[in-house]
């Protein structure tokens, strides 16, 4: 009787232990964590940070293209679950059977979905001046809010060859033509403007250049080489068109005397080399130093789009056949509110053949979001300054992303941060 009673007690204890083990160790069921990216997600922006953090921990992760807004599938680990809860990211723990059902649905040839394995987090650099200018940068804010680590670099680091230590480079609001943002007419008497001119001139002299414009051309060529060798480049606002303008003007002076002390080449327009550019062709540079514009690539001063009608739509790419543009367009909405900048959007008829237009305002003839390849690498240009501040002015306070945690415009930035981690698939088109 005693022996039977002891056996019963032992059995109950084992059952209790097993029950507790099953509750606190869901991984024994081969469970996974699904981070939805549709409207069920409470914080889309920090979800990207979770994906990056997971890669840093060397866990396997899948990006489920077009499935519930581009969801992420993670292995069940208690620390991953805890991190989602800490950061306020919506998730659910799903069984292995549920994962198989999702993968089965995604794999159907008649369904525009795919599962892309993410392998290694890209090493990120942001090209930005050490002394902050009187405006903020949407990419830096997005990375900081999503808790994705990055290094700030500028001309010194590029001239010293440190770009080779990075996979992904963002170009801060920048003027690569050496015209100091074309702020001369409005801000030439402001201290910050004078300081910026002097700092750039001193740095150019340090590296043996007499003009800032020539120094910036050298920087642009090094960045072009970075892309050609397999790097990923992302640029917004004036860093997009001025990058291409600088490439086209490598062998001619396009700066008026207020910027470099001598007149521009009278034949500067005719000497532009459009074969050297990434994205744009047959554009006309703005020669007047008092006009706040670089060329006719940008639509800011010519567009007639009303603010309440200012939207751009994303293209629907094939997840199975064109995974890269599909990754770059992952979102929970297809129609996104427009926003302005020194370079707001690009005239479609000045975009090179072969460049992918990812987002456009078709009725206005504007491309907002474009992508292409150069050598072994890729580049993406995104028009506008801040996706959640329609007309951001110099000196305006930065956007509080905790109030914009589901921003579709900011999601496009973070798509670009994450897609270099994808396992490369051979493109089928």
C-alpha positions as CSV (number, residue, x, y, z in Angstrom):
1,X,0.0,0.0,0.0
2,X,2.8,2.4,0.9
3,X,4.6,1.5,-2.3
4,X,1.5,2.2,-4.4
5,X,1.0,5.5,-2.6
6,X,4.6,6.6,-3.2
7,X,4.3,5.6,-6.9
8,X,1.1,7.7,-7.2
9,X,2.8,10.7,-5.6
10,X,5.8,10.4,-7.9
11,X,3.6,10.2,-10.9
12,X,1.6,13.3,-9.9
13,X,4.9,15.2,-9.4
14,X,6.1,14.2,-12.8
15,X,2.9,15.3,-14.4
16,X,3.0,18.6,-12.7
17,X,6.6,19.1,-13.8
18,X,5.8,18.2,-17.4
19,X,2.8,20.6,-17.3
20,X,5.0,23.5,-16.1
21,X,7.7,22.6,-18.6
22,X,5.3,22.8,-21.4
23,X,3.9,26.1,-20.3
24,X,7.3,27.8,-19.9
25,X,9.0,26.1,-22.8
26,X,6.9,26.5,-25.9
27,X,10.0,25.8,-28.0
28,X,9.5,22.1,-27.3
29,X,6.6,22.3,-29.8
30,X,8.9,23.9,-32.4
31,X,6.9,27.1,-32.0
32,X,7.6,30.3,-33.8
33,X,7.0,34.0,-33.2
34,X,5.0,35.8,-35.9
35,X,5.3,39.6,-36.0
36,X,2.4,40.8,-38.1
37,X,2.9,43.9,-40.2
38,X,-0.7,44.7,-41.2
39,X,-3.1,46.9,-39.2
40,X,-2.8,44.5,-36.2
41,X,0.7,45.8,-35.5
42,X,0.9,48.3,-32.7
43,X,4.4,49.6,-33.6
44,X,5.5,49.0,-37.1
45,X,8.7,50.9,-36.8
46,X,10.1,49.1,-33.8
47,X,9.2,45.8,-35.4
48,X,12.1,46.4,-37.8
49,X,14.3,46.9,-34.8
50,X,13.2,43.5,-33.4
51,X,14.1,41.9,-36.8
52,X,17.5,43.5,-36.7
53,X,18.1,42.6,-33.1
54,X,17.1,39.0,-33.9
55,X,19.7,38.8,-36.7
56,X,22.3,40.2,-34.3
57,X,21.6,37.3,-32.0
58,X,22.2,35.0,-35.0
59,X,18.7,33.5,-35.1
60,X,17.1,32.5,-38.3
61,X,14.4,34.8,-39.5
62,X,12.0,35.0,-42.5
63,X,10.5,38.0,-44.1
64,X,7.1,37.0,-45.4
65,X,6.6,39.2,-48.4
66,X,3.0,40.4,-48.9
67,X,1.8,38.2,-46.1
68,X,-0.1,40.4,-43.6
69,X,1.8,43.5,-44.7
70,X,5.2,41.9,-44.9
71,X,5.4,40.0,-41.5
72,X,8.4,38.5,-39.8
73,X,8.7,34.9,-38.7
74,X,11.1,34.3,-35.8
75,X,12.0,31.1,-33.9
76,X,10.5,30.9,-30.5
77,X,13.0,32.1,-27.9
78,X,12.1,33.5,-24.6
79,X,14.5,36.5,-25.0
80,X,12.9,37.3,-28.4
81,X,9.4,37.2,-26.9
82,X,10.6,39.4,-24.0
83,X,12.2,41.9,-26.3
84,X,8.9,42.2,-28.3
85,X,7.0,42.9,-25.1
86,X,9.6,45.4,-23.9
87,X,9.5,47.4,-27.1
88,X,5.7,47.3,-27.5
89,X,5.8,45.2,-30.7
90,X,2.7,43.1,-31.4
91,X,3.4,39.3,-31.9
92,X,1.8,35.9,-31.5
93,X,3.3,32.5,-30.7
94,X,2.2,30.0,-33.3
95,X,2.7,26.2,-33.6
96,X,4.8,24.4,-36.1
97,X,1.6,23.3,-37.8
98,X,0.5,26.9,-38.2
99,X,3.9,27.8,-39.7
100,X,3.5,25.0,-42.2
101,X,0.1,26.2,-43.2
102,X,1.5,29.7,-43.7
103,X,4.4,28.5,-45.8
104,X,2.1,26.3,-47.8
105,X,-0.2,29.3,-48.6
106,X,2.8,31.4,-49.5
107,X,4.3,28.8,-51.8
108,X,1.2,28.6,-54.0
109,X,2.1,29.8,-57.5
110,X,-1.1,31.7,-57.8
111,X,-0.4,33.7,-54.6
112,X,1.8,36.8,-54.8
113,X,3.8,36.0,-51.6
114,X,7.2,34.6,-50.7
115,X,9.3,33.8,-47.7
116,X,12.8,35.4,-47.8
117,X,15.4,34.3,-45.3
118,X,17.3,37.1,-43.6
119,X,20.8,36.1,-42.8
120,X,23.1,38.8,-41.5
121,X,22.4,42.4,-40.2
122,X,24.1,45.0,-42.4
123,X,26.7,47.3,-40.9
124,X,25.2,50.7,-41.2
125,X,26.7,54.2,-41.7
126,X,25.0,57.5,-41.9
127,X,26.9,60.2,-43.9
128,X,26.2,63.3,-41.7
129,X,28.3,66.3,-40.5
130,X,29.6,66.2,-37.0
131,X,28.3,69.6,-36.2
132,X,24.5,69.3,-36.6
133,X,22.9,71.5,-39.2
134,X,19.7,73.3,-38.3
135,X,17.5,70.5,-39.6
136,X,17.1,66.9,-38.7
137,X,17.3,63.7,-40.8
138,X,14.4,61.2,-41.1
139,X,16.7,58.2,-41.5
140,X,18.7,58.9,-38.4
141,X,15.5,59.4,-36.5
142,X,14.0,56.1,-37.9
143,X,17.1,54.1,-37.0
144,X,17.3,55.6,-33.5
145,X,13.6,55.0,-32.8
146,X,13.7,51.4,-34.1
147,X,16.9,50.9,-32.0
148,X,19.0,49.9,-35.0
149,X,22.7,50.7,-34.4
150,X,24.6,52.8,-36.8
151,X,27.8,54.8,-37.1
152,X,28.0,58.5,-38.2
153,X,30.7,59.2,-40.7
154,X,31.5,62.1,-42.9
155,X,34.1,63.3,-45.4
156,X,37.2,62.4,-43.2
157,X,36.1,58.8,-42.9
158,X,35.3,58.5,-46.6
159,X,38.7,60.0,-47.6
160,X,40.4,57.6,-45.2
161,X,38.8,54.6,-46.9
162,X,36.6,53.6,-44.0
163,X,33.5,53.0,-46.2
164,X,34.8,49.5,-46.8
165,X,33.8,48.6,-43.3
166,X,30.1,49.1,-44.0
167,X,27.4,47.4,-46.0
168,X,24.8,50.2,-46.1
169,X,25.2,53.9,-46.4
170,X,22.6,56.7,-46.0
171,X,23.3,60.2,-47.3
172,X,22.1,62.8,-44.9
173,X,20.3,65.9,-46.3
174,X,23.3,67.1,-48.4
175,X,24.4,69.1,-51.3
176,X,27.1,67.4,-53.3
177,X,27.4,70.1,-55.9
178,X,29.4,72.5,-53.6
179,X,26.7,75.2,-53.6
180,X,26.0,74.9,-49.9
181,X,22.4,73.8,-50.4
182,X,21.5,76.9,-52.6
183,X,20.7,78.7,-49.3
184,X,22.7,81.7,-50.4
185,X,19.7,84.0,-51.2
186,X,17.9,83.5,-47.9
187,X,20.6,82.5,-45.3
188,X,23.9,83.9,-46.4
189,X,24.0,86.3,-43.4
190,X,23.1,83.6,-40.8
191,X,25.9,82.3,-38.6
192,X,25.2,78.7,-39.2
193,X,25.5,79.2,-42.9
194,X,28.8,81.1,-42.7
195,X,30.1,78.4,-40.3
196,X,29.1,75.6,-42.7
197,X,30.8,77.4,-45.7
198,X,34.0,77.9,-43.7
199,X,34.1,74.3,-42.3
200,X,33.6,72.8,-45.8
201,X,36.3,75.1,-47.2
202,X,38.8,74.2,-44.5
203,X,38.1,70.5,-45.0
204,X,38.6,70.8,-48.8
205,X,41.9,72.6,-48.3
206,X,43.0,69.9,-45.8
207,X,42.8,67.3,-48.6
208,X,44.4,69.5,-51.2
209,X,41.3,70.9,-53.0
210,X,40.9,74.6,-53.7
211,X,37.2,74.4,-54.1
212,X,34.5,72.7,-52.0
213,X,32.8,71.6,-55.3
214,X,35.9,69.7,-56.4
215,X,36.2,68.1,-53.0
216,X,32.6,66.9,-53.0
217,X,33.0,65.4,-56.4
218,X,35.9,63.3,-55.0
219,X,33.5,62.2,-52.2
220,X,30.8,61.3,-54.7
221,X,33.2,59.2,-56.7
222,X,34.3,57.3,-53.6
223,X,30.6,56.6,-52.7
224,X,30.0,55.5,-56.3
225,X,32.9,53.0,-55.9
226,X,31.4,51.8,-52.7
227,X,28.2,50.9,-54.5
228,X,30.0,49.4,-57.4
229,X,31.8,47.1,-55.1
230,X,28.6,45.8,-53.6
231,X,27.4,48.4,-51.2
232,X,23.8,49.5,-50.6
233,X,23.1,53.3,-50.9
234,X,20.0,55.1,-49.7
235,X,19.5,58.8,-50.1
236,X,16.7,61.3,-49.4
237,X,15.8,64.8,-50.4
238,X,18.6,66.9,-51.9
239,X,21.2,64.1,-51.5
240,X,19.5,62.3,-54.4
241,X,19.6,64.8,-57.3
242,X,22.8,66.6,-56.2
243,X,24.6,63.2,-56.1
244,X,23.7,62.6,-59.7
245,X,24.4,66.2,-60.7
246,X,27.9,66.0,-59.2
247,X,28.6,62.8,-61.1
248,X,27.5,64.4,-64.4
249,X,29.6,67.5,-63.7
250,X,32.8,65.7,-62.7
251,X,34.8,67.5,-65.5
252,X,33.1,71.0,-65.5
253,X,32.5,73.9,-63.1
254,X,28.8,74.4,-62.4
255,X,29.2,76.8,-59.4
256,X,28.6,80.5,-59.7
257,X,31.1,82.9,-58.0
258,X,29.2,83.3,-54.7
259,X,30.0,79.6,-54.1
260,X,33.5,79.2,-55.3
261,X,34.9,82.6,-56.1
262,X,34.8,82.4,-59.9
263,X,32.1,82.1,-62.7
264,X,30.8,78.8,-63.8
265,X,31.8,77.3,-67.1
266,X,29.7,79.1,-69.7
267,X,29.2,75.7,-71.5
268,X,28.5,73.8,-68.3
269,X,25.1,72.5,-69.4
270,X,26.5,71.1,-72.7
271,X,29.4,69.4,-70.9
272,X,27.3,67.4,-68.4
273,X,28.0,63.7,-68.8
274,X,24.7,61.8,-68.2
275,X,26.3,58.5,-68.8
276,X,28.0,58.9,-65.4
277,X,24.8,59.2,-63.4
278,X,22.8,56.6,-61.4
279,X,19.2,57.7,-62.0
280,X,18.7,60.8,-64.1
281,X,19.4,62.0,-67.6
282,X,18.9,65.0,-69.9
283,X,18.2,67.3,-67.0
284,X,19.0,71.1,-67.0
285,X,20.9,72.6,-64.1
286,X,19.7,75.8,-62.4
287,X,22.5,78.4,-63.0
288,X,21.1,81.3,-61.0
289,X,22.7,81.3,-57.5
290,X,19.7,83.1,-56.0
291,X,17.2,80.3,-57.0
292,X,16.6,77.7,-54.4
293,X,16.8,74.8,-56.8
294,X,19.6,72.6,-58.4
295,X,18.0,71.5,-61.6
296,X,14.7,70.5,-63.2
297,X,14.9,67.0,-61.8
298,X,13.0,68.2,-58.8
299,X,9.3,69.1,-59.1
300,X,9.0,71.3,-56.0
301,X,8.6,74.6,-57.7
302,X,6.6,73.4,-60.7
303,X,4.1,71.0,-59.2
304,X,0.4,71.9,-58.9
305,X,-0.6,69.1,-56.5
306,X,-2.8,70.3,-53.6
307,X,-1.7,69.3,-50.1
308,X,-4.9,67.3,-49.4
309,X,-4.5,65.5,-52.7
310,X,-0.8,64.8,-52.3
311,X,-0.4,61.0,-52.3
312,X,1.9,58.5,-54.0
313,X,1.1,54.9,-54.7
314,X,3.5,51.9,-54.4
315,X,3.9,49.4,-57.3
316,X,2.9,45.8,-56.8
317,X,5.9,43.7,-57.6
318,X,6.0,39.9,-57.8
319,X,7.3,38.5,-54.5
320,X,8.5,35.3,-56.2
321,X,10.0,36.9,-59.3
322,X,11.2,40.3,-58.2
323,X,11.9,40.0,-54.4
324,X,14.1,43.0,-54.1
325,X,11.6,45.7,-55.2
326,X,8.9,43.7,-53.5
327,X,10.9,44.0,-50.2
328,X,11.4,47.7,-50.7
329,X,7.6,48.2,-51.1
330,X,6.4,46.1,-48.1
331,X,3.7,48.1,-46.3
332,X,0.3,47.9,-44.7
333,X,-1.1,50.4,-47.1
334,X,-0.5,51.0,-50.9
335,X,-1.4,54.7,-51.0
336,X,1.0,56.9,-48.9
337,X,0.7,60.6,-48.0
338,X,3.1,62.8,-49.9
339,X,5.6,65.2,-48.2
340,X,7.8,67.9,-49.4
341,X,11.5,68.7,-49.2
342,X,14.2,70.7,-51.0
343,X,13.9,67.8,-53.5
344,X,10.3,66.7,-53.2
345,X,10.0,64.2,-56.1
346,X,11.5,63.5,-59.5
347,X,10.2,64.2,-63.0
348,X,9.5,60.9,-64.5
349,X,10.6,61.9,-68.0
350,X,14.1,62.6,-66.7
351,X,14.6,59.1,-65.2
352,X,16.9,56.8,-67.0
353,X,15.5,53.7,-68.7
354,X,16.0,50.6,-66.5
355,X,15.5,52.5,-63.3
356,X,12.7,50.9,-61.2
357,X,10.0,53.3,-60.1
358,X,8.8,52.0,-56.8
359,X,6.3,54.8,-55.9
360,X,4.7,57.5,-58.0
361,X,2.1,60.1,-58.4
362,X,1.0,59.1,-61.9
363,X,-1.4,61.9,-62.6
364,X,1.3,64.5,-61.7
365,X,4.1,62.7,-63.7
366,X,6.2,62.4,-60.5
367,X,8.3,59.5,-59.2
368,X,8.7,59.6,-55.4
369,X,10.7,56.4,-54.8
370,X,13.1,54.8,-57.2
371,X,15.7,52.0,-57.2
372,X,18.5,50.8,-59.4
373,X,21.7,48.8,-59.6
374,X,25.3,50.0,-60.2
375,X,28.1,47.4,-60.5
376,X,27.6,44.8,-57.7
377,X,25.5,47.1,-55.5
378,X,22.2,48.9,-55.4
379,X,20.9,52.4,-54.7
380,X,17.5,53.8,-53.7
381,X,16.4,57.5,-53.9
382,X,13.4,58.7,-51.9
383,X,12.1,62.2,-52.5
384,X,11.1,64.5,-49.7
385,X,12.5,65.4,-46.3
386,X,10.2,63.9,-43.5
387,X,7.4,61.5,-44.3
388,X,5.4,62.8,-41.3
389,X,6.0,66.5,-41.6
390,X,4.5,67.8,-44.9
391,X,6.6,70.9,-45.3
392,X,9.5,70.7,-42.8
393,X,11.3,74.1,-42.5
394,X,14.7,75.0,-41.3
395,X,14.6,75.2,-37.5
396,X,11.3,73.2,-37.1
397,X,11.3,70.6,-34.3
398,X,12.0,67.0,-35.2
399,X,9.1,64.6,-35.6
400,X,8.2,62.6,-32.5
401,X,8.1,59.1,-33.9
402,X,6.4,57.7,-30.8
403,X,3.4,59.5,-32.2
404,X,3.9,58.1,-35.7
405,X,4.8,54.5,-34.8
406,X,2.7,53.1,-37.7
407,X,4.0,55.5,-40.4
408,X,3.9,53.9,-43.8
409,X,6.3,56.6,-45.1
410,X,8.9,55.7,-42.5
411,X,8.4,52.0,-43.2
412,X,9.8,52.5,-46.7
413,X,13.0,53.8,-45.1
414,X,13.3,50.8,-42.8
415,X,12.6,48.4,-45.7
416,X,15.8,49.7,-47.2
417,X,17.7,49.1,-44.0
418,X,16.7,45.5,-43.7
419,X,16.7,44.2,-47.3
420,X,20.5,43.9,-47.6
421,X,20.2,41.1,-45.0
422,X,18.2,38.9,-47.4
423,X,19.6,35.8,-48.8
424,X,20.4,36.5,-52.4
425,X,18.1,34.9,-54.9
426,X,18.8,34.9,-58.6
427,X,16.5,37.4,-60.2
428,X,14.1,35.8,-62.7
429,X,13.3,38.9,-64.9
